[in-house]
Amino acid sequence: MMHELSHDDRVALARLIVSLLDSWEVAPEDQISLLALPSGTTSATLRGYYENTPLPDAPEINERVEHLIGIADALRTSWPHNAHMGAIWMNRRNGRFDNRTPLSVMLEDGLRGFFTIRTHLDCAYDWDLSGSKVRS
């Protein structure tokens, strides 16, 4: 996905993603983990994503970014009149996730956790995946 974008678009995407994670009140060390950034990534590196540094173009990072965008879009459509509800939902314990927060699910379960949260929020994404399994 990211390799098809221009440098400026990749920088804008990085800025969007770290701003999104900030709006969800995700601590810097957890942002590094959620994005599967390389070991040794620091909070200072995260600050660079606000300025002119694109995220690394790696398959796992790209997949996580794609899921984060899908999750953010599903939260936006779930609460179109209250942008802060997404952050509240992401940080509230949920019985459907063994009384963990959605952020905890993603941090603890990795890509499987991203998938769990996205399919829970976005029935169209889940439907599309189910349909493609049936056609296969």
N, CA, C and O atoms as a GROMACS GRO file, in nm:
protein
  544
    1MET      N    1   0.082  -0.119   0.000
    1MET     CA    2   0.000   0.000   0.000
    1MET      C    3   0.086   0.125   0.000
    1MET      O    4   0.072   0.210  -0.088
    2MET      N    5   0.176   0.137   0.098
    2MET     CA    6   0.252   0.262   0.110
    2MET      C    7   0.352   0.281  -0.002
    2MET      O    8   0.384   0.394  -0.037
    3HIS      N    9   0.401   0.171  -0.060
    3HIS     CA   10   0.501   0.186  -0.167
    3HIS      C   11   0.441   0.250  -0.292
    3HIS      O   12   0.514   0.296  -0.380
    4GLU      N   13   0.308   0.252  -0.301
    4GLU     CA   14   0.240   0.314  -0.415
    4GLU      C   15   0.216   0.463  -0.395
    4GLU      O   16   0.179   0.533  -0.489
    5LEU      N   17   0.237   0.512  -0.274
    5LEU     CA   18   0.213   0.653  -0.242
    5LEU      C   19   0.338   0.736  -0.266
    5LEU      O   20   0.450   0.686  -0.259
    6SER      N   21   0.317   0.863  -0.294
    6SER     CA   22   0.431   0.955  -0.304
    6SER      C   23   0.490   0.978  -0.165
    6SER      O   24   0.427   0.947  -0.064
    7HIS      N   25   0.610   1.032  -0.162
    7HIS     CA   26   0.675   1.063  -0.034
    7HIS      C   27   0.587   1.155   0.050
    7HIS      O   28   0.568   1.132   0.169
    8ASP      N   29   0.533   1.259  -0.012
    8ASP     CA   30   0.448   1.354   0.062
    8ASP      C   31   0.323   1.286   0.116
    8ASP      O   32   0.280   1.315   0.228
    9ASP      N   33   0.264   1.196   0.039
    9ASP     CA   34   0.146   1.123   0.086
    9ASP      C   35   0.182   1.028   0.201
    9ASP      O   36   0.105   1.013   0.295
   10ARG      N   37   0.298   0.966   0.193
   10ARG     CA   38   0.343   0.878   0.302
   10ARG      C   39   0.370   0.957   0.430
   10ARG      O   40   0.341   0.909   0.539
   11VAL      N   41   0.423   1.078   0.416
   11VAL     CA   42   0.444   1.165   0.532
   11VAL      C   43   0.310   1.203   0.592
   11VAL      O   44   0.293   1.198   0.714
   12ALA      N   45   0.213   1.240   0.508
   12ALA     CA   46   0.080   1.278   0.557
   12ALA      C   47   0.012   1.160   0.626
   12ALA      O   48  -0.055   1.177   0.727
   13LEU      N   49   0.030   1.040   0.571
   13LEU     CA   50  -0.028   0.920   0.631
   13LEU      C   51   0.034   0.894   0.768
   13LEU      O   52  -0.037   0.861   0.863
   14ALA      N   53   0.166   0.907   0.779
   14ALA     CA   54   0.233   0.888   0.909
   14ALA      C   55   0.178   0.987   1.011
   14ALA      O   56   0.149   0.950   1.124
   15ARG      N   57   0.165   1.111   0.970
   15ARG     CA   58   0.111   1.215   1.060
   15ARG      C   59  -0.031   1.180   1.103
   15ARG      O   60  -0.065   1.194   1.221
   16LEU      N   61  -0.112   1.134   1.010
   16LEU     CA   62  -0.249   1.094   1.040
   16LEU      C   63  -0.253   0.980   1.142
   16LEU      O   64  -0.330   0.984   1.237
   17ILE      N   65  -0.170   0.880   1.121
   17ILE     CA   66  -0.172   0.761   1.208
   17ILE      C   67  -0.126   0.796   1.349
   17ILE      O   68  -0.191   0.756   1.445
   18VAL      N   69  -0.016   0.869   1.364
   18VAL     CA   70   0.027   0.902   1.501
   18VAL      C   71  -0.070   0.998   1.568
   18VAL      O   72  -0.088   0.993   1.690
   19SER      N   73  -0.133   1.086   1.491
   19SER     CA   74  -0.236   1.174   1.547
   19SER      C   75  -0.357   1.093   1.592
   19SER      O   76  -0.415   1.121   1.697
   20LEU      N   77  -0.395   0.994   1.513
   20LEU     CA   78  -0.505   0.905   1.549
   20LEU      C   79  -0.474   0.834   1.681
   20LEU      O   80  -0.558   0.830   1.771
   21LEU      N   81  -0.354   0.777   1.690
   21LEU     CA   82  -0.317   0.705   1.812
   21LEU      C   83  -0.312   0.800   1.932
   21LEU      O   84  -0.350   0.762   2.042
   22ASP      N   85  -0.266   0.922   1.910
   22ASP     CA   86  -0.269   1.022   2.017
   22ASP      C   87  -0.412   1.050   2.060
   22ASP      O   88  -0.440   1.060   2.180
   23SER      N   89  -0.503   1.063   1.964
   23SER     CA   90  -0.643   1.094   1.997
   23SER      C   91  -0.707   0.979   2.076
   23SER      O   92  -0.800   1.001   2.153
   24TRP      N   93  -0.656   0.857   2.058
   24TRP     CA   94  -0.704   0.742   2.134
   24TRP      C   95  -0.629   0.729   2.266
   24TRP      O   96  -0.651   0.634   2.341
   25GLU      N   97  -0.542   0.825   2.296
   25GLU     CA   98  -0.467   0.830   2.422
   25GLU      C   99  -0.374   0.709   2.437
   25GLU      O  100  -0.360   0.654   2.547
   26VAL      N  101  -0.311   0.670   2.327
   26VAL     CA  102  -0.217   0.558   2.329
   26VAL      C  103  -0.079   0.612   2.366
   26VAL      O  104  -0.028   0.704   2.302
   27ALA      N  105  -0.018   0.554   2.469
   27ALA     CA  106   0.114   0.594   2.514
   27ALA      C  107   0.217   0.571   2.403
   27ALA      O  108   0.201   0.479   2.323
   28PRO      N  109   0.321   0.653   2.398
   28PRO     CA  110   0.422   0.638   2.292
   28PRO      C  111   0.479   0.497   2.278
   28PRO      O  112   0.493   0.448   2.166
   29GLU      N  113   0.512   0.431   2.388
   29GLU     CA  114   0.568   0.296   2.378
   29GLU      C  115   0.466   0.198   2.321
   29GLU      O  116   0.503   0.103   2.252
   30ASP      N  117   0.338   0.221   2.349
   30ASP     CA  118   0.234   0.136   2.292
   30ASP      C  119   0.212   0.169   2.144
   30ASP      O  120   0.176   0.080   2.066
   31GLN      N  121   0.230   0.294   2.103
   31GLN     CA  122   0.222   0.329   1.961
   31GLN      C  123   0.329   0.253   1.884
   31GLN      O  124   0.303   0.200   1.776
   32ILE      N  125   0.448   0.248   1.939
   32ILE     CA  126   0.558   0.176   1.875
   32ILE      C  127   0.522   0.029   1.859
   32ILE      O  128   0.546  -0.031   1.754
   33SER      N  129   0.465  -0.029   1.964
   33SER     CA  130   0.424  -0.170   1.960
   33SER      C  131   0.309  -0.192   1.864
   33SER      O  132   0.312  -0.286   1.784
   34LEU      N  133   0.205  -0.107   1.870
   34LEU     CA  134   0.090  -0.123   1.780
   34LEU      C  135   0.131  -0.119   1.634
   34LEU      O  136   0.079  -0.194   1.552
   35LEU      N  137   0.225  -0.030   1.601
   35LEU     CA  138   0.267  -0.015   1.462
   35LEU      C  139   0.373  -0.116   1.421
   35LEU      O  140   0.412  -0.122   1.305
   36ALA      N  141   0.420  -0.197   1.517
   36ALA     CA  142   0.526  -0.295   1.490
   36ALA      C  143   0.649  -0.227   1.433
   36ALA      O  144   0.712  -0.276   1.340
   37LEU      N  145   0.682  -0.112   1.491
   37LEU     CA  146   0.801  -0.040   1.446
   37LEU      C  147   0.927  -0.115   1.489
   37LEU      O  148   0.923  -0.191   1.586
   38PRO      N  149   1.036  -0.095   1.420
   38PRO     CA  150   1.158  -0.170   1.450
   38PRO      C  151   1.205  -0.149   1.594
   38PRO      O  152   1.181  -0.043   1.653
   39SER      N  153   1.270  -0.250   1.649
   39SER     CA  154   1.324  -0.236   1.784
   39SER      C  155   1.423  -0.120   1.784
   39SER      O  156   1.494  -0.097   1.686
   40GLY      N  157   1.427  -0.049   1.893
   40GLY     CA  158   1.512   0.068   1.902
   40GLY      C  159   1.440   0.197   1.864
   40GLY      O  160   1.497   0.305   1.876
   41THR      N  161   1.315   0.185   1.817
   41THR     CA  162   1.237   0.305   1.785
   41THR      C  163   1.209   0.379   1.916
   41THR      O  164   1.167   0.318   2.015
   42THR      N  165   1.231   0.508   1.914
   42THR     CA  166   1.214   0.589   2.035
   42THR      C  167   1.096   0.685   2.021
   42THR      O  168   1.039   0.700   1.913
   43SER      N  169   1.062   0.749   2.131
   43SER     CA  170   0.959   0.853   2.128
   43SER      C  171   1.000   0.967   2.035
   43SER      O  172   0.915   1.029   1.971
   44ALA      N  173   1.130   0.994   2.028
   44ALA     CA  174   1.178   1.100   1.937
   44ALA      C  175   1.150   1.062   1.792
   44ALA      O  176   1.118   1.148   1.710
   45THR      N  177   1.162   0.933   1.760
   45THR     CA  178   1.130   0.887   1.626
   45THR      C  179   0.983   0.911   1.595
   45THR      O  180   0.947   0.953   1.485
   46LEU      N  181   0.897   0.885   1.694
   46LEU     CA  182   0.754   0.910   1.676
   46LEU      C  183   0.728   1.056   1.645
   46LEU      O  184   0.644   1.088   1.560
   47ARG      N  185   0.799   1.146   1.711
   47ARG     CA  186   0.782   1.289   1.685
   47ARG      C  187   0.815   1.322   1.539
   47ARG      O  188   0.755   1.412   1.481
   48GLY      N  189   0.910   1.251   1.482
   48GLY     CA  190   0.946   1.272   1.342
   48GLY      C  191   0.831   1.242   1.247
   48GLY      O  192   0.822   1.300   1.139
   49TYR      N  193   0.742   1.152   1.288
   49TYR     CA  194   0.626   1.118   1.203
   49TYR      C  195   0.526   1.233   1.197
   49TYR      O  196   0.440   1.235   1.109
   50TYR      N  197   0.535   1.328   1.289
   50TYR     CA  198   0.450   1.447   1.283
   50TYR      C  199   0.505   1.549   1.185
   50TYR      O  200   0.433   1.639   1.141
   51GLU      N  201   0.630   1.534   1.151
   51GLU     CA  202   0.696   1.637   1.070
   51GLU      C  203   0.713   1.593   0.926
   51GLU      O  204   0.626   1.618   0.842
   52ASN      N  205   0.824   1.527   0.896
   52ASN     CA  206   0.849   1.496   0.755
   52ASN      C  207   0.904   1.355   0.732
   52ASN      O  208   0.971   1.330   0.632
   53THR      N  209   0.875   1.264   0.825
   53THR     CA  210   0.925   1.128   0.814
   53THR      C  211   0.810   1.032   0.788
   53THR      O  212   0.716   1.027   0.867
   54PRO      N  213   0.816   0.955   0.681
   54PRO     CA  214   0.712   0.854   0.659
   54PRO      C  215   0.736   0.731   0.746
   54PRO      O  216   0.849   0.707   0.791
   55LEU      N  217   0.633   0.655   0.770
   55LEU     CA  218   0.649   0.528   0.839
   55LEU      C  219   0.730   0.434   0.751
   55LEU      O  220   0.728   0.448   0.629
   56PRO      N  221   0.802   0.339   0.811
   56PRO     CA  222   0.874   0.241   0.730
   56PRO      C  223   0.776   0.165   0.639
   56PRO      O  224   0.664   0.132   0.679
   57ASP      N  225   0.820   0.137   0.518
   57ASP     CA  226   0.737   0.064   0.423
   57ASP      C  227   0.767  -0.085   0.438
   57ASP      O  228   0.849  -0.142   0.366
   58ALA      N  229   0.698  -0.147   0.536
   58ALA     CA  230   0.714  -0.288   0.564
   58ALA      C  231   0.576  -0.354   0.566
   58ALA      O  232   0.480  -0.292   0.610
   59PRO      N  233   0.565  -0.477   0.517
   59PRO     CA  234   0.434  -0.541   0.506
   59PRO      C  235   0.352  -0.541   0.635
   59PRO      O  236   0.233  -0.509   0.632
   60GLU      N  237   0.412  -0.575   0.749
   60GLU     CA  238   0.334  -0.579   0.873
   60GLU      C  239   0.289  -0.440   0.916
   60GLU      O  240   0.177  -0.423   0.964
   61ILE      N  241   0.376  -0.341   0.900
   61ILE     CA  242   0.338  -0.203   0.934
   61ILE      C  243   0.224  -0.158   0.842
   61ILE      O  244   0.127  -0.099   0.888
   62ASN      N  245   0.237  -0.185   0.713
   62ASN     CA  246   0.133  -0.147   0.618
   62ASN      C  247  -0.002  -0.211   0.653
   62ASN      O  248  -0.105  -0.145   0.646
   63GLU      N  249   0.000  -0.339   0.691
   63GLU     CA  250  -0.124  -0.407   0.727
   63GLU      C  251  -0.186  -0.345   0.852
   63GLU      O  252  -0.308  -0.328   0.858
   64ARG      N  253  -0.103  -0.313   0.949
   64ARG     CA  254  -0.154  -0.250   1.071
   64ARG      C  255  -0.212  -0.112   1.042
   64ARG      O  256  -0.316  -0.075   1.096
   65VAL      N  257  -0.144  -0.036   0.958
   65VAL     CA  258  -0.194   0.097   0.920
   65VAL      C  259  -0.329   0.083   0.850
   65VAL      O  260  -0.422   0.159   0.878
   66GLU      N  261  -0.341  -0.013   0.761
   66GLU     CA  262  -0.468  -0.035   0.691
   66GLU      C  263  -0.580  -0.066   0.791
   66GLU      O  264  -0.690  -0.013   0.779
   67HIS      N  265  -0.550  -0.153   0.888
   67HIS     CA  266  -0.651  -0.186   0.990
   67HIS      C  267  -0.684  -0.064   1.075
   67HIS      O  268  -0.801  -0.040   1.106
   68LEU      N  269  -0.584   0.014   1.113
   68LEU     CA  270  -0.610   0.133   1.195
   68LEU      C  271  -0.702   0.231   1.121
   68LEU      O  272  -0.793   0.289   1.180
   69ILE      N  273  -0.678   0.249   0.993
   69ILE     CA  274  -0.764   0.338   0.914
   69ILE      C  275  -0.906   0.282   0.910
   69ILE      O  276  -1.002   0.358   0.924
   70GLY      N  277  -0.921   0.152   0.890
   70GLY     CA  278  -1.053   0.091   0.888
   70GLY      C  279  -1.124   0.102   1.022
   70GLY      O  280  -1.244   0.129   1.027
   71ILE      N  281  -1.050   0.082   1.130
   71ILE     CA  282  -1.107   0.094   1.265
   71ILE      C  283  -1.150   0.238   1.290
   71ILE      O  284  -1.260   0.262   1.340
   72ALA      N  285  -1.065   0.332   1.256
   72ALA     CA  286  -1.098   0.474   1.276
   72ALA      C  287  -1.222   0.513   1.197
   72ALA      O  288  -1.306   0.586   1.247
   73ASP      N  289  -1.232   0.464   1.075
   73ASP     CA  290  -1.348   0.495   0.992
   73ASP      C  291  -1.475   0.435   1.051
   73ASP      O  292  -1.580   0.499   1.052
   74ALA      N  293  -1.466   0.312   1.100
   74ALA     CA  294  -1.582   0.248   1.162
   74ALA      C  295  -1.625   0.323   1.289
   74ALA      O  296  -1.744   0.338   1.315
   75LEU      N  297  -1.528   0.369   1.367
   75LEU     CA  298  -1.561   0.446   1.488
   75LEU      C  299  -1.628   0.578   1.449
   75LEU      O  300  -1.723   0.622   1.514
   76ARG      N  301  -1.576   0.641   1.343
   76ARG     CA  302  -1.633   0.768   1.297
   76ARG      C  303  -1.777   0.750   1.253
   76ARG      O  304  -1.862   0.834   1.283
   77THR      N  305  -1.806   0.642   1.183
   77THR     CA  306  -1.944   0.621   1.138
   77THR      C  307  -2.034   0.574   1.253
   77THR      O  308  -2.155   0.596   1.249
   78SER      N  309  -1.977   0.511   1.354
   78SER     CA  310  -2.056   0.470   1.470
   78SER      C  311  -2.099   0.589   1.555
   78SER      O  312  -2.209   0.592   1.609
   79TRP      N  313  -2.011   0.688   1.566
   79TRP     CA  314  -2.039   0.808   1.645
   79TRP      C  315  -2.008   0.932   1.562
   79TRP      O  316  -1.910   1.002   1.590
   80PRO      N  317  -2.089   0.961   1.460
   80PRO     CA  318  -2.058   1.072   1.369
   80PRO      C  319  -2.065   1.210   1.433
   80PRO      O  320  -2.007   1.305   1.380
   81HIS      N  321  -2.133   1.222   1.545
   81HIS     CA  322  -2.150   1.353   1.608
   81HIS      C  323  -2.062   1.373   1.731
   81HIS      O  324  -2.070   1.477   1.796
   82ASN      N  325  -1.978   1.273   1.762
   82ASN     CA  326  -1.893   1.285   1.880
   82ASN      C  327  -1.760   1.213   1.853
   82ASN      O  328  -1.748   1.093   1.877
   83ALA      N  329  -1.663   1.286   1.803
   83ALA     CA  330  -1.534   1.228   1.766
   83ALA      C  331  -1.461   1.167   1.886
   83ALA      O  332  -1.380   1.075   1.868
   84HIS      N  333  -1.488   1.216   2.005
   84HIS     CA  334  -1.418   1.165   2.124
   84HIS      C  335  -1.468   1.026   2.166
   84HIS      O  336  -1.400   0.957   2.241
   85MET      N  337  -1.584   0.985   2.119
   85MET     CA  338  -1.638   0.853   2.157
   85MET      C  339  -1.547   0.739   2.110
   85MET      O  340  -1.542   0.634   2.174
   86GLY      N  341  -1.477   0.759   2.000
   86GLY     CA  342  -1.385   0.656   1.953
   86GLY      C  343  -1.277   0.628   2.057
   86GLY      O  344  -1.246   0.512   2.084
   87ALA      N  345  -1.222   0.734   2.114
   87ALA     CA  346  -1.119   0.717   2.218
   87ALA      C  347  -1.178   0.650   2.342
   87ALA      O  348  -1.114   0.565   2.404
   88ILE      N  349  -1.298   0.690   2.376
   88ILE     CA  350  -1.363   0.629   2.493
   88ILE      C  351  -1.384   0.481   2.468
   88ILE      O  352  -1.352   0.399   2.554
   89TRP      N  353  -1.438   0.446   2.351
   89TRP     CA  354  -1.464   0.305   2.320
   89TRP      C  355  -1.334   0.225   2.317
   89TRP      O  356  -1.330   0.113   2.370
   90MET      N  357  -1.229   0.279   2.257
   90MET     CA  358  -1.102   0.207   2.246
   90MET      C  359  -1.038   0.180   2.382
   90MET      O  360  -0.959   0.087   2.396
   91ASN      N  361  -1.073   0.260   2.483
   91ASN     CA  362  -1.012   0.248   2.616
   91ASN      C  363  -1.106   0.191   2.721
   91ASN      O  364  -1.070   0.184   2.839
   92ARG      N  365  -1.225   0.150   2.682
   92ARG     CA  366  -1.323   0.096   2.777
   92ARG      C  367  -1.323  -0.056   2.769
   92ARG      O  368  -1.324  -0.115   2.661
   93ARG      N  369  -1.321  -0.118   2.886
   93ARG     CA  370  -1.327  -0.265   2.890
   93ARG      C  371  -1.456  -0.313   2.825
   93ARG      O  372  -1.560  -0.248   2.834
   94ASN      N  373  -1.446  -0.428   2.758
   94ASN     CA  374  -1.559  -0.479   2.682
   94ASN      C  375  -1.570  -0.629   2.707
   94ASN      O  376  -1.474  -0.704   2.688
   95GLY      N  377  -1.688  -0.673   2.749
   95GLY     CA  378  -1.710  -0.814   2.776
   95GLY      C  379  -1.687  -0.903   2.655
   95GLY      O  380  -1.651  -1.020   2.670
   96ARG      N  381  -1.707  -0.849   2.535
   96ARG     CA  382  -1.685  -0.929   2.413
   96ARG      C  383  -1.539  -0.962   2.392
   96ARG      O  384  -1.505  -1.051   2.314
   97PHE      N  385  -1.451  -0.890   2.461
   97PHE     CA  386  -1.306  -0.911   2.446
   97PHE      C  387  -1.246  -0.959   2.578
   97PHE      O  388  -1.135  -0.918   2.613
   98ASP      N  389  -1.317  -1.044   2.650
   98ASP     CA  390  -1.270  -1.097   2.779
   98ASP      C  391  -1.241  -0.985   2.878
   98ASP      O  392  -1.143  -0.990   2.952
   99ASN      N  393  -1.327  -0.885   2.878
   99ASN     CA  394  -1.316  -0.770   2.967
   99ASN      C  395  -1.186  -0.691   2.948
   99ASN      O  396  -1.138  -0.625   3.041
  100ARG      N  397  -1.130  -0.699   2.828
  100ARG     CA  398  -1.013  -0.617   2.794
  100ARG      C  399  -1.060  -0.498   2.713
  100ARG      O  400  -1.170  -0.499   2.657
  101THR      N  401  -0.977  -0.395   2.705
  101THR     CA  402  -1.008  -0.283   2.618
  101THR      C  403  -0.972  -0.321   2.474
  101THR      O  404  -0.886  -0.407   2.454
  102PRO      N  405  -1.036  -0.259   2.376
  102PRO     CA  406  -0.996  -0.287   2.237
  102PRO      C  407  -0.847  -0.259   2.212
  102PRO      O  408  -0.782  -0.333   2.138
  103LEU      N  409  -0.794  -0.154   2.274
  103LEU     CA  410  -0.650  -0.128   2.258
  103LEU      C  411  -0.567  -0.243   2.315
  103LEU      O  412  -0.466  -0.282   2.256
  104SER      N  413  -0.608  -0.296   2.429
  104SER     CA  414  -0.536  -0.409   2.488
  104SER      C  415  -0.540  -0.531   2.397
  104SER      O  416  -0.442  -0.603   2.384
  105VAL      N  417  -0.655  -0.553   2.333
  105VAL     CA  418  -0.667  -0.666   2.241
  105VAL      C  419  -0.564  -0.652   2.129
  105VAL      O  420  -0.495  -0.749   2.095
  106MET      N  421  -0.552  -0.533   2.073
  106MET     CA  422  -0.457  -0.512   1.964
  106MET      C  423  -0.313  -0.523   2.013
  106MET      O  424  -0.229  -0.580   1.943
  107LEU      N  425  -0.285  -0.470   2.130
  107LEU     CA  426  -0.148  -0.477   2.184
  107LEU      C  427  -0.109  -0.620   2.220
  107LEU      O  428   0.003  -0.663   2.192
  108GLU      N  429  -0.200  -0.693   2.281
  108GLU     CA  430  -0.168  -0.826   2.330
  108GLU      C  431  -0.177  -0.934   2.222
  108GLU      O  432  -0.103  -1.032   2.226
  109ASP      N  433  -0.268  -0.916   2.125
  109ASP     CA  434  -0.293  -1.021   2.026
  109ASP      C  435  -0.233  -0.991   1.890
  109ASP      O  436  -0.248  -1.071   1.797
  110GLY      N  437  -0.165  -0.877   1.875
  110GLY     CA  438  -0.101  -0.844   1.748
  110GLY      C  439  -0.201  -0.830   1.634
  110GLY      O  440  -0.312  -0.781   1.654
  111LEU      N  441  -0.162  -0.874   1.516
  111LEU     CA  442  -0.248  -0.859   1.398
  111LEU      C  443  -0.383  -0.928   1.417
  111LEU      O  444  -0.485  -0.879   1.368
  112ARG      N  445  -0.384  -1.039   1.487
  112ARG     CA  446  -0.511  -1.108   1.514
  112ARG      C  447  -0.603  -1.016   1.594
  112ARG      O  448  -0.724  -1.015   1.573
  113GLY      N  449  -0.545  -0.939   1.686
  113GLY     CA  450  -0.623  -0.844   1.765
  113GLY      C  451  -0.677  -0.730   1.681
  113GLY      O  452  -0.791  -0.688   1.700
  114PHE      N  453  -0.597  -0.680   1.588
  114PHE     CA  454  -0.643  -0.576   1.496
  114PHE      C  455  -0.764  -0.627   1.418
  114PHE      O  456  -0.865  -0.558   1.404
  115PHE      N  457  -0.751  -0.751   1.367
  115PHE     CA  458  -0.857  -0.813   1.290
  115PHE      C  459  -0.984  -0.828   1.375
  115PHE      O  460  -1.094  -0.801   1.328
  116THR      N  461  -0.968  -0.872   1.500
  116THR     CA  462  -1.081  -0.890   1.592
  116THR      C  463  -1.157  -0.759   1.611
  116THR      O  464  -1.279  -0.756   1.603
  117ILE      N  465  -1.084  -0.652   1.636
  117ILE     CA  466  -1.148  -0.522   1.661
  117ILE      C  467  -1.212  -0.470   1.533
  117ILE      O  468  -1.324  -0.419   1.537
  118ARG      N  469  -1.144  -0.482   1.423
  118ARG     CA  470  -1.199  -0.429   1.298
  118ARG      C  471  -1.326  -0.504   1.257
  118ARG      O  472  -1.424  -0.442   1.216
  119THR      N  473  -1.324  -0.636   1.266
  119THR     CA  474  -1.444  -0.711   1.226
  119THR      C  475  -1.558  -0.686   1.324
  119THR      O  476  -1.675  -0.691   1.284
  120HIS      N  477  -1.529  -0.661   1.450
  120HIS     CA  478  -1.634  -0.628   1.547
  120HIS      C  479  -1.702  -0.496   1.510
  120HIS      O  480  -1.824  -0.484   1.518
  121LEU      N  481  -1.622  -0.398   1.471
  121LEU     CA  482  -1.675  -0.264   1.441
  121LEU      C  483  -1.733  -0.250   1.301
  121LEU      O  484  -1.829  -0.176   1.281
  122ASP      N  485  -1.676  -0.318   1.206
  122ASP     CA  486  -1.707  -0.293   1.066
  122ASP      C  487  -1.769  -0.417   1.002
  122ASP      O  488  -1.699  -0.505   0.952
  123CYS      N  489  -1.903  -0.423   1.005
  123CYS     CA  490  -1.970  -0.541   0.950
  123CYS      C  491  -1.947  -0.553   0.799
  123CYS      O  492  -1.947  -0.664   0.746
  124ALA      N  493  -1.926  -0.440   0.731
  124ALA     CA  494  -1.901  -0.447   0.586
  124ALA      C  495  -1.767  -0.515   0.559
  124ALA      O  496  -1.756  -0.594   0.466
  125TYR      N  497  -1.665  -0.485   0.641
  125TYR     CA  498  -1.534  -0.550   0.626
  125TYR      C  499  -1.549  -0.700   0.654
  125TYR      O  500  -1.498  -0.782   0.578
  126ASP      N  501  -1.619  -0.734   0.761
  126ASP     CA  502  -1.639  -0.874   0.797
  126ASP      C  503  -1.719  -0.946   0.688
  126ASP      O  504  -1.688  -1.059   0.652
  127TRP      N  505  -1.822  -0.880   0.637
  127TRP     CA  506  -1.905  -0.938   0.531
  127TRP      C  507  -1.822  -0.964   0.406
  127TRP      O  508  -1.834  -1.070   0.344
  128ASP      N  509  -1.739  -0.868   0.370
  128ASP     CA  510  -1.654  -0.883   0.252
  128ASP      C  511  -1.561  -1.002   0.269
  128ASP      O  512  -1.542  -1.081   0.175
  129LEU      N  513  -1.503  -1.017   0.387
  129LEU     CA  514  -1.414  -1.131   0.412
  129LEU      C  515  -1.491  -1.261   0.407
  129LEU      O  516  -1.443  -1.359   0.350
  130SER      N  517  -1.611  -1.264   0.466
  130SER     CA  518  -1.692  -1.385   0.466
  130SER      C  519  -1.731  -1.423   0.324
  130SER      O  520  -1.728  -1.540   0.288
  131GLY      N  521  -1.768  -1.324   0.244
  131GLY     CA  522  -1.806  -1.348   0.106
  131GLY      C  523  -1.692  -1.402   0.024
  131GLY      O  524  -1.712  -1.490  -0.061
  132SER      N  525  -1.570  -1.351   0.048
  132SER     CA  526  -1.456  -1.398  -0.029
  132SER      C  527  -1.420  -1.541   0.010
  132SER      O  528  -1.367  -1.615  -0.072
  133LYS      N  529  -1.448  -1.580   0.135
  133LYS     CA  530  -1.421  -1.719   0.177
  133LYS      C  531  -1.518  -1.814   0.109
  133LYS      O  532  -1.482  -1.924   0.069
  134VAL      N  533  -1.642  -1.769   0.095
  134VAL     CA  534  -1.744  -1.853   0.033
  134VAL      C  535  -1.713  -1.874  -0.115
  134VAL      O  536  -1.729  -1.984  -0.168
  135ARG      N  537  -1.667  -1.766  -0.181
  135ARG     CA  538  -1.637  -1.775  -0.325
  135ARG      C  539  -1.512  -1.857  -0.352
  135ARG      O  540  -1.495  -1.909  -0.462
  136SER      N  541  -1.424  -1.869  -0.256
  136SER     CA  542  -1.296  -1.939  -0.280
  136SER      C  543  -1.315  -2.086  -0.302
  136SER      O  544  -1.218  -2.158  -0.323
   0.00000   0.00000   0.00000
